[in-house]
Amino acid sequence: MIAFLLWALNQVVDADILVIVVWCIMSWFPNACNSRLGDVINRLVEPYMHWFDFIPPIGGISFAPMIAILVLYFVQAGLAHIAAII
């Protein structure tokens, strides 16, 4: 049962990483965030990305999404380590 929960959490983290990448790509296209899909993705990503608002953009490029994805990769590594122990 615990192994299934760890697997499910790992899948949720994978999906969150994918949604963040799609959110970043959508920011390149004008009016993409104003669509229905853009609204759903913004509602999914914005609460997590607000944790990384303290990272200033460098040269007009925000590195906050890369740091957010890196944190999620560390979470996945922790989940894999816990699953290996169990």
C-alpha positions in Angstrom: 0.0 0.0 0.0 2.8 2.4 0.9 4.6 1.5 -2.3 1.5 2.4 -4.3 1.2 5.8 -2.5 4.9 6.6 -3.3 4.3 5.6 -6.9 1.2 7.8 -7.1 3.1 10.7 -5.6 5.9 10.2 -8.1 3.3 10.4 -10.9 1.8 13.5 -9.5 5.3 15.2 -9.4 5.9 14.1 -13.0 2.6 15.6 -14.0 3.4 18.8 -12.2 6.8 19.1 -13.9 5.1 18.6 -17.3 2.5 21.3 -16.5 5.2 23.8 -15.5 7.0 23.2 -18.8 3.8 23.7 -20.7 3.1 26.9 -18.7 6.6 28.2 -19.6 6.0 27.4 -23.3 2.6 29.0 -23.2 4.2 32.3 -22.0 6.0 32.6 -25.3 2.8 32.8 -27.3 0.6 35.9 -27.0 -2.9 35.3 -25.7 -2.2 31.6 -24.9 -2.6 32.2 -21.2 -6.0 33.9 -21.9 -7.5 30.7 -23.4 -9.4 28.1 -21.4 -6.5 25.8 -21.3 -4.2 28.6 -20.2 -6.6 29.5 -17.4 -6.6 25.9 -16.1 -2.8 25.7 -16.3 -2.4 29.0 -14.5 -4.6 27.8 -11.7 -2.5 24.6 -11.3 0.9 26.3 -11.5 0.6 29.7 -9.9 0.2 28.5 -6.3 3.4 26.5 -6.5 5.3 29.2 -8.5 4.5 31.9 -5.9 7.0 30.1 -3.5 9.7 31.1 -6.0 8.8 34.8 -6.4 11.9 35.8 -4.4 14.2 34.8 -7.4 14.8 37.9 -9.5 14.8 37.7 -13.3 18.2 38.1 -14.8 18.3 39.9 -18.1 14.5 39.7 -18.4 14.6 35.9 -18.1 13.0 34.3 -15.0 14.9 31.3 -13.7 12.2 30.6 -11.1 10.5 27.8 -13.2 13.9 26.0 -13.5 14.5 26.2 -9.7 10.9 25.0 -9.1 11.5 22.0 -11.4 14.8 21.3 -9.7 13.0 21.2 -6.4 10.5 18.8 -7.8 13.3 16.5 -9.1 14.8 16.5 -5.5 11.3 15.5 -4.2 11.3 12.7 -6.8 14.7 11.5 -5.7 13.6 11.5 -2.1 10.5 9.5 -3.0 12.6 7.0 -4.9 15.0 6.7 -1.9 12.1 6.1 0.5 10.6 3.5 -1.9 14.0 1.7 -2.1 14.1 1.6 1.7 10.7 0.0 1.9 
